[in-house]
Amino acid sequence: MSGGAGISPKARAKLAVLAEARRKWGHLRALVEQAMATSSGTFGSSGASAQMQQESQRRLMAQIARMAGDVDQMLGERGFGAFSGDISELAQLARRGSRATLATMSRMREVVSQVSAAFDIAERDVAKADETDRSDIQ
């Protein structure tokens, strides 16, 4: 994008929403990676250390579920409902698993990557739609 020059206020507002959601999604990505690292230490562990890791994992999963819900709501309220399925899946996976399996954690990582790529596509679509709208007017 060219820094917002020549973009309509409506498109600028949509891009701002996407930028804010992308920022939160980056934080969510970090939480998923942290949960992945924490969970890899809990498989096959026992004792007090494993209990501490499980509690840490439970807190991370709660944060992931909460943040995914926030991002889903923010995007849904602003006309980006297409993201909803993947984001809801991530929230559901996080809610299910205080003791997540490696497969669950891998799926969470995959969903995060899919949504990250969808942000790029959505930004391009907003810019293209704005260009089309402006060329129709002229």
C-alpha positions in Angstrom: 0.0 0.0 0.0 1.1 3.5 -0.6 0.8 5.0 2.9 -2.9 5.8 2.6 -2.6 8.5 -0.1 -5.7 8.7 -2.2 -7.7 6.1 -0.1 -11.2 6.9 0.8 -12.1 7.4 4.5 -14.2 4.2 4.5 -11.2 2.2 3.2 -8.9 3.9 5.6 -11.1 2.9 8.5 -11.3 -0.7 7.4 -7.5 -0.8 7.0 -7.1 0.6 10.5 -9.4 -2.2 11.9 -7.3 -4.7 10.1 -4.1 -3.2 11.4 -5.4 -3.3 15.0 -6.5 -6.9 14.5 -3.2 -7.8 13.0 -1.4 -6.3 16.0 -3.5 -8.3 18.4 -3.1 -11.4 16.2 0.7 -11.0 16.5 0.4 -11.1 20.3 -1.9 -14.1 20.0 0.7 -15.8 17.7 3.3 -15.3 20.4 1.0 -16.8 23.0 0.4 -19.9 20.8 4.1 -20.3 20.4 4.6 -20.0 24.1 1.9 -22.5 24.8 3.5 -24.8 22.2 6.9 -24.5 24.0 5.2 -25.1 27.4 3.2 -28.1 26.3 6.2 -29.8 24.7 7.7 -30.0 28.2 4.6 -31.5 29.8 4.3 -34.6 27.6 5.5 -37.5 29.7 6.4 -35.3 32.7 5.3 -35.9 36.3 5.6 -34.3 39.7 5.5 -30.7 40.9 7.3 -29.4 37.8 4.7 -30.9 35.5 1.9 -29.4 37.6 3.4 -26.0 37.3 3.8 -26.4 33.6 0.1 -27.6 33.3 -1.0 -24.5 35.3 1.0 -22.3 33.0 -0.4 -24.0 30.0 -4.0 -23.6 31.4 -3.4 -19.8 31.8 -1.9 -19.5 28.3 -4.9 -21.3 26.8 -7.3 -19.1 28.7 -5.5 -16.0 27.4 -5.5 -17.4 23.8 -9.3 -18.2 24.0 -10.1 -14.7 25.4 -7.9 -12.8 22.9 -9.2 -14.9 19.9 -12.7 -14.0 21.0 -11.8 -10.3 21.2 -10.3 -10.3 17.7 -13.3 -12.3 16.3 -15.7 -9.8 17.8 -13.7 -6.8 16.6 -13.5 -8.1 13.0 -17.1 -9.4 13.0 -18.5 -6.0 14.1 -16.6 -4.3 11.3 -17.7 -6.5 8.4 -14.9 -9.0 8.3 -16.9 -12.1 9.2 -15.0 -14.3 6.9 -12.3 -14.6 9.5 -14.8 -15.9 12.0 -14.6 -19.6 11.3 -10.9 -19.9 11.8 -10.7 -17.6 14.8 -13.6 -19.4 16.5 -11.8 -22.7 15.9 -8.7 -21.4 17.6 -10.7 -20.1 20.5 -12.5 -23.5 20.8 -9.2 -25.4 20.6 -7.8 -23.2 23.4 -10.9 -23.6 25.6 -10.8 -27.4 25.3 -7.3 -28.0 26.2 -5.6 -27.1 29.4 -3.8 -30.4 28.6 -3.5 -29.9 24.9 -2.1 -32.6 22.7 0.7 -32.0 20.3 -1.8 -32.4 17.5 -4.0 -29.7 19.0 -1.1 -27.4 19.4 0.0 -28.0 15.8 -3.6 -27.2 14.6 -3.6 -24.0 16.7 -0.3 -23.0 15.0 -1.8 -23.8 11.6 -4.9 -21.7 12.2 -2.8 -18.7 13.4 -0.8 -18.9 10.1 -4.0 -19.2 8.0 -5.5 -16.1 9.6 -2.2 -14.2 9.3 -2.3 -14.9 5.6 -5.9 -13.9 5.4 -5.0 -10.4 6.8 -2.8 -9.8 3.8 -5.6 -10.9 1.4 -8.2 -8.7 3.2 -6.0 -5.7 3.0 -5.5 -6.2 -0.7 -9.2 -6.7 -1.2 -10.0 -3.4 0.7 -7.5 -1.5 -1.5 -8.8 -3.1 -4.7 -12.5 -2.4 -3.8 -11.6 1.2 -3.0 -9.8 1.6 -6.3 -12.8 0.1 -8.1 -15.1 2.4 -6.3 -13.0 5.4 -7.1 -12.7 4.5 -10.8 -16.5 3.9 -11.1 -17.1 7.4 -9.8 -14.6 9.0 -12.3 
